[in-house]
Amino acid sequence: GADDVLPKWYKFDDGDVTECKMDDDEKRWWNAYILFYERIEPQVDLAEVSKRVLDLTISRQERLKMPAAIERCVRRQNILFMHEKNQFSPEYFQFMKKFLMCNAPFLSIPCPQDRLPADAEQMALISVELGSKFLFTVGFHTKKSLRGPANEWYDALCIHMRNSKSVRSWFVHNVLFAHTNRFAEYLLECPSSELVKPLIRLYLFLVGQATDPSATLSDHLLTEILNLLKKEVSEHGRHLQQYFNLFLLYSNLGTEEKQQLLRLNVPAQFMLVALDEGPGPAIKYQYADLSKLFSVVSHLTRCCDVSAKCQSSVNGSSPLANPHGDPTCCASLMPIQTQVADILYNRSSYVKKVIEDCNNSEDTTKLLRFCSWENPHFSSTVLSELLWQVAYSYTYELKPYLELLFQMLMLDDSWQNHRIHNALKGIPDDRDGLFDTIQRSKNHYQKRAYQCIKMMVLLFTHCIPAAQMLQSNGDLKRKWTWAVEWLSDELERRPYPGNAQYTYNNWSPPAQSNETSNGYFLERSHSARSTLTRAYELCPEEVGKANVLHCPSKQEPEEADLTDEPESPHHDEQVPMYSGQTQLPTQSQQPTQSQPATQSQSLT
């Protein structure tokens, strides 16, 4: 209280409140203490308070000054806040787009002149400076919902650069070369394809506009992009397709662009990248998509002259002209480069790589046909790899390999008969042929055997030299007859019994495709029965009638040896060649379709 000199302490127990002496030094067993204070009201002088209120003024004579460091920090944060609030608003983006495009009518070259007037060129330069600063620091880093379609920004920039060489030069040097990381940022790191495509168009526009035989700005741009192969490509394998697509699109622009890429040694560099041999480290991403890389190599290689690698199978004859070059080039741009020829013709690693990783591409087919034309060594390399894939790949992955093999056998040069013979009977001391694969797969990999038969039906139907070889070679006749009889037995065999609990009268679901489904045993599909019918029509005449009646009479090996048909030539003997003047087979031996298949003929 007000009269107490010393404070008082109280001890609160469960049911007792007593005063205690806290100033004594003694051991206490409780652990909570409360100290009560009683406020003493001060004596207030009302006159003094009134005087102070009357002396108050709105402004003070002395003003506190904010420290300079704090003032700068506050100002910087306020400006940054207003900047972000205004810059990341849709209205600001629309303003910038309209600002860049509103000057388009003033940027066309007058008729008598060959360049922009000075004031128009200055206006274009200022617009590109503002636009590139905004896009590469802010615009391209925002979402599409705020930025809008990226193609519109590409159009807004190109309007100012299309007719001014100096503006293009400023953009390349100050926006691209001054920030070399931007090539990797937008070609390799950017995950948005919607944004990458317009930027690729922008690079193509700059490189194409700057094309110069004396090697200036265009070569420097391409060299900077190719330098990414030394490091960045190996580290950003997820988006390699958009990087190599830039070169594919550029090569499709015309002959001069292809010649420029060849001069920069692009095919050899890309082939080494595919083989993990340089110019930089191996690609770290396990499933990198290199299909565009293989397409670029195919396009550029088919622009070169490979006649030095060709030879005719007829002694003393010159090789036939290669019809499988790039159709956009009237003539070969240059002889095939030494390094490219070495990788293609002297080493099999690239051929194996392209067949294994890009077998379903049309550019792969064109490259292999181009290099195999009148070239027995390269043809043997391709056949060896394809026969291996047919023999050992998964059955649901065979279709592209068989289609590629079919296209190789349809190549009508002077070595066609050799390729057909080696594909059917095998490459001596190297690979088994298709008949050997059928024989080995008939029990446990029936779908493999069926797909081989289906491809051979297509081959004998559309390839006259193959049909003639079948009709004139006794060994091939017997093997083909046996293969057809095996397929007939498998299709007529009772289906594998299912669980009787789930049978519903005689209904069964449609059979799956033998080309895409997983499993070992043959599916009795409509396509398989259609293949069998067409195979019967190709059987030799003496057994064809029995097969058409679905009464196959299997010849024993001993009886087959007694036939009068000519035997297959020994490996050391020359295979009969087919020339354009060979007489067509008789009507009983004629293939079901007399016209050869086109290059795009499918196995389906």
C-alpha positions as CSV (number, residue, x, y, z in Angstrom):
1,G,0.0,0.0,0.0
2,A,0.9,3.6,0.0
3,D,1.9,3.5,3.6
4,D,4.0,0.4,3.4
5,V,7.7,0.9,3.4
6,L,8.7,-2.6,2.4
7,P,7.0,-4.8,-0.2
8,K,5.0,-7.8,0.9
9,W,5.2,-11.2,-0.7
10,Y,2.4,-13.9,-0.4
11,K,2.6,-17.6,-0.8
12,F,-0.3,-19.2,-2.6
13,D,-0.9,-22.9,-1.7
14,D,-3.8,-25.1,-2.8
15,G,-6.0,-23.9,-0.1
16,D,-4.0,-21.3,1.8
17,V,-2.6,-17.8,1.2
18,T,0.0,-16.6,3.7
19,E,2.5,-13.9,3.8
20,C,6.2,-14.9,3.4
21,K,9.5,-13.2,3.8
22,M,11.3,-13.2,0.5
23,D,14.3,-11.3,1.7
24,D,15.4,-14.1,4.0
25,D,18.1,-16.5,2.6
26,E,16.5,-19.9,2.9
27,K,15.7,-22.8,0.7
28,R,12.2,-22.7,-0.7
29,W,10.3,-25.6,-2.3
30,W,7.9,-23.7,-4.4
31,N,8.6,-22.3,-7.9
32,A,6.1,-19.6,-8.6
33,Y,6.0,-16.1,-7.1
34,I,3.7,-13.1,-7.5
35,L,4.6,-9.6,-6.6
36,F,1.7,-7.1,-6.3
37,Y,2.1,-3.4,-6.9
38,E,-0.3,-0.7,-6.0
39,R,-0.3,2.3,-8.2
40,I,0.1,5.7,-6.6
41,E,-1.7,8.4,-8.6
42,P,0.6,11.4,-9.2
43,Q,-0.5,14.8,-8.4
44,V,-1.3,16.6,-11.7
45,D,-1.0,20.4,-12.1
46,L,-3.8,21.3,-14.5
47,A,-2.5,24.7,-15.1
48,E,0.8,23.3,-16.3
49,V,-0.9,20.9,-18.6
50,S,-3.1,23.6,-20.1
51,K,0.0,25.7,-20.8
52,R,1.7,22.9,-22.7
53,V,-1.3,22.4,-24.9
54,L,-1.5,26.0,-25.7
55,D,2.2,26.1,-26.7
56,L,1.8,23.2,-29.3
57,T,2.3,24.2,-33.0
58,I,1.6,22.3,-36.2
59,S,5.1,22.7,-37.6
60,R,8.3,22.4,-35.7
61,Q,11.2,24.8,-36.0
62,E,13.8,22.0,-36.0
63,R,13.3,19.1,-38.4
64,L,15.0,15.7,-38.1
65,K,16.9,14.7,-41.2
66,M,16.8,11.1,-42.4
67,P,20.3,9.6,-42.9
68,A,21.4,9.5,-46.5
69,A,22.0,5.7,-46.5
70,I,18.5,5.0,-45.3
71,E,17.0,7.5,-47.7
72,R,18.7,5.9,-50.7
73,C,17.5,2.4,-49.6
74,V,13.9,3.5,-49.2
75,R,14.0,5.3,-52.6
76,R,15.5,2.2,-54.3
77,Q,12.8,-0.1,-52.8
78,N,10.0,2.2,-53.8
79,I,11.2,2.5,-57.4
80,L,11.7,-1.2,-57.6
81,F,8.2,-1.8,-56.3
82,M,6.6,0.6,-58.8
83,H,8.8,-0.7,-61.6
84,E,7.6,-4.3,-61.1
85,K,4.0,-3.3,-60.5
86,N,3.9,-1.4,-63.8
87,Q,6.2,-3.6,-65.9
88,F,4.5,-6.9,-65.2
89,S,1.0,-5.6,-66.1
90,P,-0.8,-6.5,-69.3
91,E,-1.3,-2.9,-70.1
92,Y,2.5,-2.3,-70.2
93,F,3.1,-5.3,-72.5
94,Q,0.4,-4.1,-74.9
95,F,1.9,-0.7,-74.9
96,M,5.3,-2.0,-75.7
97,K,4.0,-4.2,-78.6
98,K,2.0,-1.3,-80.1
99,F,5.0,1.0,-79.6
100,L,7.2,-1.4,-81.6
101,M,4.7,-2.0,-84.4
102,C,3.3,1.5,-84.9
103,N,6.3,2.6,-87.0
104,A,6.0,-0.2,-89.6
105,P,4.6,2.1,-92.3
106,F,7.7,4.3,-92.1
107,L,10.2,1.5,-92.5
108,S,9.7,0.5,-96.1
109,I,12.4,1.4,-98.7
110,P,11.3,4.0,-101.2
111,C,11.3,2.8,-104.8
112,P,14.2,4.8,-106.2
113,Q,16.5,4.1,-103.3
114,D,18.2,0.9,-102.1
115,R,18.2,1.6,-98.4
116,L,16.2,3.4,-95.6
117,P,16.4,7.1,-95.1
118,A,18.6,8.2,-92.2
119,D,15.7,9.2,-90.0
120,A,13.9,6.0,-90.6
121,E,17.0,4.0,-89.9
122,Q,17.5,5.9,-86.6
123,M,13.9,5.3,-85.6
124,A,14.4,1.5,-86.4
125,L,17.5,1.4,-84.3
126,I,15.9,3.1,-81.3
127,S,12.9,0.7,-81.5
128,V,15.1,-2.4,-81.6
129,E,17.2,-1.1,-78.7
130,L,14.0,-0.6,-76.6
131,G,12.4,-3.8,-77.7
132,S,15.4,-6.1,-77.3
133,K,16.1,-4.6,-73.8
134,F,12.5,-5.3,-72.8
135,L,12.1,-8.7,-74.3
136,F,15.4,-10.3,-73.3
137,T,15.3,-9.0,-69.7
138,V,11.6,-9.2,-69.0
139,G,9.3,-10.2,-71.8
140,F,10.7,-13.6,-72.6
141,H,10.9,-14.6,-69.0
142,T,7.1,-14.2,-68.3
143,K,4.2,-16.5,-68.8
144,K,2.3,-16.6,-72.1
145,S,-0.9,-15.4,-70.4
146,L,1.0,-12.1,-69.7
147,R,3.4,-11.9,-72.7
148,G,1.0,-13.1,-75.4
149,P,2.0,-15.2,-78.4
150,A,5.8,-15.1,-78.9
151,N,5.4,-15.0,-82.7
152,E,3.9,-11.5,-82.5
153,W,7.1,-10.2,-80.7
154,Y,9.2,-11.8,-83.4
155,D,7.2,-9.9,-86.1
156,A,7.6,-6.7,-84.1
157,L,11.4,-7.0,-84.0
158,C,11.9,-8.2,-87.6
159,I,9.9,-5.2,-89.0
160,H,12.8,-2.9,-87.9
161,M,15.7,-5.2,-88.9
162,R,14.4,-6.4,-92.3
163,N,15.6,-3.4,-94.4
164,S,18.5,-2.2,-92.4
165,K,21.9,-3.9,-92.3
166,S,23.2,-1.6,-89.6
167,V,20.3,-2.4,-87.3
168,R,20.9,-6.1,-87.7
169,S,24.5,-5.7,-87.0
170,W,23.8,-3.7,-83.8
171,F,21.4,-6.4,-82.7
172,V,23.8,-9.3,-83.3
173,H,26.8,-7.6,-81.6
174,N,25.0,-5.9,-78.7
175,V,22.2,-8.4,-77.9
176,L,23.7,-11.8,-78.9
177,F,27.5,-11.6,-79.0
178,A,27.7,-9.4,-75.9
179,H,25.7,-12.0,-74.0
180,T,26.9,-15.3,-75.4
181,N,25.0,-17.3,-72.8
182,R,21.8,-16.4,-74.6
183,F,22.4,-18.9,-77.3
184,A,22.4,-21.7,-74.7
185,E,19.7,-20.1,-72.7
186,Y,17.1,-20.1,-75.5
187,L,18.3,-23.1,-77.6
188,L,19.2,-25.6,-74.9
189,E,17.8,-24.5,-71.5
190,C,14.4,-23.0,-72.4
191,P,11.7,-25.6,-71.7
192,S,8.9,-23.7,-73.6
193,S,8.7,-24.8,-77.3
194,E,6.2,-22.0,-77.9
195,L,9.0,-19.5,-77.0
196,V,11.9,-21.4,-78.7
197,K,10.3,-21.6,-82.1
198,P,10.1,-17.8,-82.7
199,L,13.6,-17.3,-81.4
200,I,14.9,-20.0,-83.8
201,R,13.0,-18.1,-86.6
202,L,14.8,-14.9,-85.4
203,Y,18.2,-16.6,-85.5
204,L,17.4,-18.0,-89.0
205,F,16.3,-14.6,-90.1
206,L,19.6,-13.0,-88.9
207,V,21.8,-15.7,-90.4
208,G,19.9,-15.8,-93.7
209,Q,19.9,-12.0,-94.1
210,A,23.6,-11.9,-93.4
211,T,24.7,-14.6,-95.8
212,D,27.8,-13.5,-97.5
213,P,30.3,-15.6,-99.6
214,S,33.2,-13.7,-98.0
215,A,32.3,-15.1,-94.6
216,T,31.3,-12.3,-92.3
217,L,28.3,-12.0,-89.9
218,S,26.5,-15.1,-91.0
219,D,29.5,-17.4,-90.4
220,H,30.2,-15.8,-87.0
221,L,26.6,-16.4,-85.9
222,L,26.7,-20.1,-87.0
223,T,30.2,-20.5,-85.4
224,E,28.9,-19.2,-82.1
225,I,26.0,-21.6,-82.2
226,L,28.3,-24.5,-83.2
227,N,30.6,-23.6,-80.2
228,L,27.8,-24.9,-77.9
229,L,28.9,-28.4,-79.0
230,K,32.0,-28.0,-77.0
231,K,30.3,-27.9,-73.6
232,E,26.7,-26.8,-73.3
233,V,25.2,-29.5,-75.6
234,S,26.6,-32.3,-73.4
235,E,25.0,-30.7,-70.2
236,H,21.6,-29.9,-71.6
237,G,20.5,-33.1,-73.4
238,R,16.8,-32.8,-72.7
239,H,16.2,-30.2,-75.3
240,L,18.7,-31.1,-78.0
241,Q,16.0,-31.5,-80.7
242,Q,15.3,-27.8,-80.8
243,Y,19.0,-27.0,-81.1
244,F,19.6,-29.3,-84.1
245,N,16.3,-28.3,-85.6
246,L,17.8,-24.8,-86.1
247,F,20.4,-26.3,-88.5
248,L,17.8,-28.5,-90.3
249,L,15.5,-25.5,-90.9
250,Y,18.5,-23.5,-92.1
251,S,19.6,-26.2,-94.5
252,N,16.1,-26.3,-96.0
253,L,16.3,-22.6,-97.0
254,G,18.3,-23.2,-100.1
255,T,21.5,-24.3,-101.8
256,E,23.7,-21.5,-100.5
257,E,22.7,-22.3,-97.0
258,K,23.6,-26.0,-97.5
259,Q,26.9,-25.0,-99.0
260,Q,27.7,-22.8,-96.0
261,L,27.0,-25.6,-93.5
262,L,29.2,-27.9,-95.5
263,R,32.0,-25.3,-95.5
264,L,31.7,-25.1,-91.7
265,N,32.2,-28.9,-91.5
266,V,28.8,-29.4,-89.9
267,P,28.2,-33.0,-91.0
268,A,31.4,-34.3,-89.5
269,Q,30.9,-32.4,-86.3
270,F,27.4,-33.8,-85.9
271,M,28.5,-37.3,-86.7
272,L,31.2,-37.2,-84.0
273,V,28.6,-35.8,-81.5
274,A,26.3,-38.8,-82.3
275,L,29.2,-41.2,-81.6
276,D,30.3,-39.4,-78.4
277,E,33.6,-38.6,-79.9
278,G,33.6,-34.8,-79.7
279,P,34.1,-31.9,-80.2
280,G,33.0,-31.7,-76.5
281,P,32.2,-34.3,-73.8
282,A,29.7,-37.0,-74.3
283,I,26.0,-36.1,-73.9
284,K,25.1,-36.8,-70.3
285,Y,21.3,-37.2,-70.8
286,Q,20.5,-40.9,-71.3
287,Y,17.6,-40.6,-73.7
288,A,18.7,-37.6,-75.9
289,D,16.7,-37.2,-79.1
290,L,19.2,-37.0,-82.0
291,S,16.7,-37.5,-84.8
292,K,17.2,-33.9,-86.1
293,L,20.9,-34.4,-86.0
294,F,20.6,-37.5,-88.2
295,S,18.3,-35.5,-90.6
296,V,20.9,-32.7,-91.0
297,V,23.6,-35.2,-91.7
298,S,21.4,-36.9,-94.3
299,H,20.5,-33.7,-96.1
300,L,24.0,-32.4,-96.3
301,T,25.6,-35.7,-97.2
302,R,23.2,-36.2,-100.1
303,C,24.3,-32.8,-101.5
304,C,27.8,-34.2,-102.0
305,D,29.3,-36.3,-104.8
306,V,30.1,-39.9,-103.8
307,S,30.8,-41.2,-107.3
308,A,34.4,-42.0,-106.3
309,K,33.0,-44.6,-103.9
310,C,30.8,-46.3,-106.6
311,Q,31.5,-49.3,-108.8
312,S,29.5,-51.4,-111.1
313,S,29.0,-55.2,-110.6
314,V,29.6,-55.6,-114.4
315,N,33.3,-55.6,-115.2
316,G,34.3,-52.8,-117.5
317,S,31.0,-50.8,-117.0
318,S,30.7,-47.5,-115.4
319,P,28.5,-47.2,-112.3
320,L,24.9,-45.9,-112.8
321,A,24.1,-42.3,-111.9
322,N,22.9,-42.0,-108.4
323,P,19.2,-40.8,-108.4
324,H,18.9,-40.5,-104.6
325,G,20.7,-37.2,-104.0
326,D,19.0,-34.1,-102.6
327,P,16.3,-33.1,-105.1
328,T,16.8,-29.4,-104.2
329,C,20.3,-29.4,-105.6
330,C,20.6,-29.6,-109.4
331,A,24.2,-30.9,-109.1
332,S,26.5,-32.0,-106.3
333,L,27.8,-29.1,-104.3
334,M,31.2,-30.6,-103.6
335,P,32.9,-34.0,-103.3
336,I,32.1,-35.7,-100.1
337,Q,34.4,-34.5,-97.3
338,T,37.2,-36.8,-96.3
339,Q,36.2,-37.0,-92.6
340,V,32.6,-37.7,-93.5
341,A,33.6,-40.4,-96.0
342,D,35.8,-42.0,-93.4
343,I,33.1,-42.2,-90.8
344,L,30.5,-43.4,-93.3
345,Y,32.4,-45.9,-95.4
346,N,35.4,-47.0,-93.4
347,R,33.7,-47.3,-90.0
348,S,30.4,-49.1,-89.2
349,S,29.7,-47.4,-85.9
350,Y,27.7,-44.5,-87.4
351,V,25.7,-46.7,-89.6
352,K,24.8,-48.9,-86.6
353,K,24.0,-45.8,-84.6
354,V,21.6,-44.3,-87.1
355,I,19.9,-47.7,-87.8
356,E,19.4,-48.4,-84.1
357,D,18.3,-44.9,-83.0
358,C,16.6,-43.4,-86.0
359,N,15.3,-46.4,-88.1
360,N,11.8,-44.9,-88.6
361,S,12.9,-41.7,-90.3
362,E,12.6,-41.1,-94.0
363,D,15.9,-39.2,-94.0
364,T,17.6,-42.3,-92.7
365,T,16.2,-44.4,-95.5
366,K,17.3,-41.8,-98.0
367,L,20.8,-41.6,-96.6
368,L,21.3,-45.4,-96.6
369,R,19.9,-45.7,-100.2
370,F,22.1,-42.9,-101.4
371,C,25.3,-44.3,-99.9
372,S,24.5,-47.9,-100.9
373,W,23.9,-47.1,-104.5
374,E,26.5,-49.0,-106.6
375,N,28.6,-49.6,-103.4
376,P,28.8,-53.3,-102.4
377,H,30.9,-52.6,-99.3
378,F,28.4,-50.1,-97.8
379,S,25.5,-52.3,-98.9
380,S,27.0,-55.2,-97.0
381,T,27.5,-53.1,-93.9
382,V,23.8,-52.0,-93.9
383,L,22.5,-55.5,-94.7
384,S,24.6,-57.0,-91.9
385,E,23.2,-54.6,-89.3
386,L,19.6,-54.9,-90.5
387,L,19.8,-58.7,-90.5
388,W,21.2,-58.7,-87.0
389,Q,18.4,-56.4,-85.8
390,V,15.7,-58.6,-87.5
391,A,17.2,-61.7,-85.8
392,Y,17.6,-60.4,-82.3
393,S,15.4,-57.3,-81.7
394,Y,12.1,-57.6,-79.8
395,T,9.3,-58.7,-82.0
396,Y,7.2,-55.6,-81.4
397,E,10.2,-53.5,-82.6
398,L,10.9,-55.3,-85.9
399,K,8.6,-53.4,-88.2
400,P,10.9,-50.3,-88.9
401,Y,13.9,-52.6,-89.4
402,L,12.0,-54.8,-91.9
403,E,10.6,-51.7,-93.7
404,L,14.2,-50.4,-94.0
405,L,15.4,-53.7,-95.2
406,F,12.6,-53.8,-97.8
407,Q,13.7,-50.3,-99.1
408,M,17.3,-51.5,-99.4
409,L,16.3,-54.5,-101.4
410,M,14.2,-52.4,-103.7
411,L,17.3,-50.4,-104.7
412,D,17.6,-51.1,-108.4
413,D,21.3,-50.7,-109.2
414,S,23.6,-53.3,-110.6
415,W,24.1,-54.9,-107.1
416,Q,20.4,-55.5,-106.5
417,N,20.5,-59.2,-107.0
418,H,23.5,-59.6,-104.7
419,R,21.7,-57.7,-101.9
420,I,18.5,-59.8,-102.4
421,H,20.5,-63.1,-102.4
422,N,22.4,-62.1,-99.2
423,A,19.3,-61.0,-97.4
424,L,17.5,-64.2,-98.2
425,K,20.4,-66.7,-97.7
426,G,22.7,-64.7,-95.4
427,I,26.1,-63.0,-95.7
428,P,28.8,-65.6,-95.8
429,D,30.7,-65.9,-92.4
430,D,28.8,-62.9,-91.0
431,R,25.0,-63.0,-90.8
432,D,22.1,-65.4,-91.1
433,G,19.6,-64.7,-93.8
434,L,15.8,-64.3,-93.5
435,F,15.1,-68.0,-94.1
436,D,17.6,-69.0,-91.3
437,T,15.9,-66.5,-89.0
438,I,12.5,-68.1,-89.8
439,Q,13.8,-71.6,-89.2
440,R,15.3,-70.5,-85.9
441,S,12.2,-68.6,-84.7
442,K,9.5,-71.0,-85.7
443,N,9.0,-72.5,-82.2
444,H,9.6,-69.8,-79.6
445,Y,9.5,-66.6,-81.6
446,Q,6.7,-67.2,-84.1
447,K,5.9,-63.5,-84.5
448,R,9.4,-62.9,-85.7
449,A,9.1,-65.6,-88.3
450,Y,5.7,-64.3,-89.4
451,Q,6.9,-60.8,-89.9
452,C,9.9,-62.0,-92.0
453,I,7.5,-64.0,-94.2
454,K,5.2,-60.9,-94.6
455,M,8.1,-58.7,-95.7
456,M,9.2,-61.4,-98.2
457,V,5.7,-61.6,-99.6
458,L,5.8,-57.9,-100.2
459,L,9.3,-58.2,-101.7
460,F,8.4,-61.0,-104.1
461,T,5.2,-59.2,-105.1
462,H,6.7,-55.8,-105.9
463,C,10.3,-56.6,-106.9
464,I,10.7,-58.4,-110.2
465,P,14.3,-59.5,-109.7
466,A,13.4,-61.1,-106.4
467,A,10.4,-62.9,-107.9
468,Q,12.6,-64.2,-110.7
469,M,15.2,-65.4,-108.2
470,L,12.6,-67.3,-106.3
471,Q,11.2,-69.0,-109.4
472,S,14.7,-69.9,-110.8
473,N,16.4,-71.1,-107.6
474,G,15.5,-74.5,-106.4
475,D,16.9,-74.0,-102.9
476,L,14.9,-70.8,-102.4
477,K,11.8,-72.6,-103.7
478,R,12.0,-75.3,-101.1
479,K,12.7,-72.9,-98.3
480,W,9.9,-70.7,-99.3
481,T,7.5,-73.6,-99.7
482,W,8.4,-74.8,-96.2
483,A,7.9,-71.4,-94.7
484,V,4.5,-71.0,-96.3
485,E,3.5,-74.5,-95.1
486,W,4.7,-73.7,-91.6
487,L,2.6,-70.5,-91.5
488,S,-0.4,-72.5,-92.8
489,D,-0.1,-75.1,-90.1
490,E,0.2,-72.4,-87.4
491,L,-2.9,-70.5,-88.6
492,E,-5.0,-73.8,-88.9
493,R,-3.9,-75.1,-85.5
494,R,-6.5,-75.0,-82.8
495,P,-6.1,-71.9,-80.7
496,Y,-4.6,-72.3,-77.2
497,P,-7.4,-73.3,-74.8
498,G,-8.6,-70.7,-72.4
499,N,-10.4,-70.9,-69.1
500,A,-13.7,-72.6,-69.7
501,Q,-15.2,-70.4,-67.0
502,Y,-14.9,-67.3,-69.3
503,T,-15.9,-68.8,-72.6
504,Y,-19.0,-67.3,-74.2
505,N,-20.4,-69.6,-76.9
506,N,-17.9,-69.5,-79.9
507,W,-17.1,-65.8,-79.6
508,S,-13.6,-64.6,-79.2
509,P,-12.1,-61.1,-79.1
510,P,-10.3,-60.0,-82.3
511,A,-6.7,-61.1,-82.5
512,Q,-4.0,-58.5,-81.7
513,S,-1.5,-57.4,-84.3
514,N,1.5,-59.6,-84.7
515,E,3.7,-56.5,-85.4
516,T,2.9,-54.4,-82.3
517,S,1.8,-56.9,-79.6
518,N,4.2,-58.4,-77.1
519,G,4.4,-62.2,-76.8
520,Y,6.0,-65.2,-78.5
521,F,3.2,-67.1,-80.3
522,L,1.4,-66.2,-83.5
523,E,-1.9,-64.3,-83.4
524,R,-4.4,-65.6,-85.8
525,S,-5.4,-62.2,-87.2
526,H,-7.1,-61.3,-90.5
527,S,-3.8,-59.8,-91.7
528,A,-2.0,-63.0,-91.0
529,R,-4.5,-65.0,-93.1
530,S,-4.3,-62.4,-95.9
531,T,-0.5,-62.8,-95.9
532,L,-0.9,-66.5,-96.1
533,T,-3.2,-66.2,-99.2
534,R,-0.7,-63.9,-100.9
535,A,2.2,-66.3,-100.0
536,Y,0.3,-69.2,-101.6
537,E,0.2,-67.2,-104.9
538,L,3.9,-66.9,-104.9
539,C,4.7,-70.6,-104.3
540,P,6.3,-72.5,-107.2
541,E,3.8,-73.9,-109.6
542,E,4.3,-77.6,-108.8
543,V,3.4,-77.0,-105.1
544,G,1.2,-74.0,-105.5
545,K,-1.9,-75.9,-106.5
546,A,-1.7,-78.2,-103.5
547,N,-1.3,-75.2,-101.2
548,V,-4.2,-73.3,-102.7
549,L,-6.4,-76.2,-101.8
550,H,-5.1,-76.0,-98.3
551,C,-3.6,-79.5,-98.5
552,P,0.1,-78.9,-98.2
553,S,2.2,-81.9,-99.0
554,K,5.4,-81.5,-97.2
555,Q,8.4,-82.8,-99.1
556,E,11.0,-84.8,-97.2
557,P,14.5,-83.6,-97.5
558,E,15.5,-86.8,-99.3
559,E,12.7,-86.2,-101.9
560,A,13.7,-82.6,-102.3
561,D,17.3,-83.6,-103.1
562,L,16.0,-85.6,-106.1
563,T,14.2,-82.7,-107.8
564,D,15.4,-81.4,-111.1
565,E,15.4,-77.8,-109.9
566,P,18.8,-76.0,-110.0
567,E,20.6,-75.7,-106.7
568,S,21.5,-72.4,-105.1
569,P,24.9,-71.2,-106.3
570,H,27.8,-71.6,-103.9
571,H,29.0,-68.5,-102.0
572,D,32.1,-68.3,-104.2
573,E,30.0,-68.4,-107.4
574,Q,28.6,-65.2,-108.9
575,V,24.9,-64.6,-108.2
576,P,22.9,-64.2,-111.4
577,M,22.5,-60.5,-112.1
578,Y,19.3,-58.8,-113.1
579,S,19.5,-56.3,-115.9
580,G,16.9,-54.1,-117.3
581,Q,16.7,-56.3,-120.5
582,T,15.9,-59.5,-118.6
583,Q,12.7,-61.1,-119.9
584,L,9.8,-60.9,-117.4
585,P,8.5,-64.1,-115.9
586,T,5.7,-66.0,-117.5
587,Q,2.1,-65.6,-116.5
588,S,2.2,-68.5,-114.1
589,Q,5.3,-67.1,-112.4
590,Q,4.2,-63.4,-112.6
591,P,4.0,-61.5,-109.3
592,T,0.6,-60.4,-108.3
593,Q,1.4,-56.8,-109.0
594,S,3.5,-56.1,-112.0
595,Q,4.5,-52.6,-111.0
596,P,7.5,-52.2,-108.6
597,A,6.8,-50.6,-105.2
598,T,7.6,-47.0,-104.7
599,Q,10.1,-45.9,-102.0
600,S,7.3,-45.1,-99.6
601,Q,5.8,-48.6,-99.8
602,S,4.9,-49.8,-96.4
603,L,4.9,-53.3,-95.0
604,T,1.5,-52.9,-93.4
